[in-house]
Amino acid sequence: MWSAVNGRVSNRLARHFRAAPHRLTAHAPMVSFTFDDAPDSAADLGASLLEDHGGRGTYYLAGSLIDQPSDHWRTLSNDAIVRLHQAGHEIGCHTYSHLRAIDLDQAAMALEIEQNRSYFMGVDPSIRLENFAYPYGLASIWRKPQLAKSFRSARGILPGVNRDVIDLQFLRASPLVDCEIDTGGIDRYFDEAVDSGGWLIFYSHDVVDQPSPYGCSPMLLRHALKAARTRGMPIVTVAEALRRIGA
């Protein structure tokens, strides 16, 4: 197990040393909406709003959290996961136990991935976990090369637009979280994506009128979806975005 100091250093180094560099060639800007952990509202209202705007989202899930009590939200069920998958949303991967990458050695990380893949194949054998998100947004310089062998990408929570040369194992993502961003901040991210021809990723958790400190209100999500529509930006899953950039 890493100490807190070693963990912070590993996360900081992971931001700067690219494990899977990829240059974005000229393409139209696009946006992905991602939801972490297991709030039922993200799979219900969140998915419905995305679908109303012709988009689909990526849901980074940890098997151990499914249908379990939570202090922040009602958690989703296996049936909800199947509905998401069948509707064309992407099921992505956290660690099974929602443990941080900085706290796992190679063997422990491999076991977490194996357990999570096994869990979701049990939910629906056609689910394939192709993309990863670091629990709590904390990456590890040591686990990045390992994850690159198992996943097409790994997403953090470092804000900004993915542009120019990106690290597929440390994709930038900006908060779609009421207590962290307002409509003006959302618009600025969209404008940057348009100007750069980049790939904008948002992350959130629950989608309710009074969200947790980690989630967004339907109003904020609707604003972001409208911002994408008015700029002509497609709303795509992480898997689809990677296909479009040839990664």
URMOFEN-V926332 format. One line per field, one symbol per residue. phi: phi as a letter, one per 20 degrees, with the letter a starting at -180 (. if undefined). psi: psi as a letter, one per 40 degrees, with the letter a starting at -180 (. if undefined). burial: 1 if it has 24 or more other C-alpha atoms within 12 Angstrom, else 0. A space follows every 50 residues. Layout:
# URMOFEN-V926332
phi: ???
psi: ???
burial: ???
This chain:
# URMOFEN-V926332
phi: .efffffffffffffddfebfbefegbffbccdccdmbffffeefgffff ffdmdcdddeddgfefldfbfdafeedffffffgffenfeedddfgemef ffddeffffgfffffffffffffbfefceecdcfgmmeecgeegffffed cfbcddcefpefbleddfebffbdfdcgecbdfffffffffffffemede cdcbcfcbfdfffdccegffffffffffffemefdcffffffffeme
psi: iiidddddddddddddhhdgihhhihiiiiihhihibfhdddecdddddd ddeeiiihhhihdeehfiiiedihiiidddddddddeeihhihaidefii deehaddddddddddddddddddheehhgdiihhheehihddeddddded idihhafhiihhibhihdeghihihghdeeiadddddddddddddefahh hiiacigidgiieeaiidddddddddddddefhihiidddddddef.
burial: 00000010011001100111100100011111111111111111111111 10101111111111110000001111110111011001111111111111 11110000100111111111001000111111111111111111111100 11111111111110111111111111110010101110111011011111 11111111001101111111111111110010111111111100101
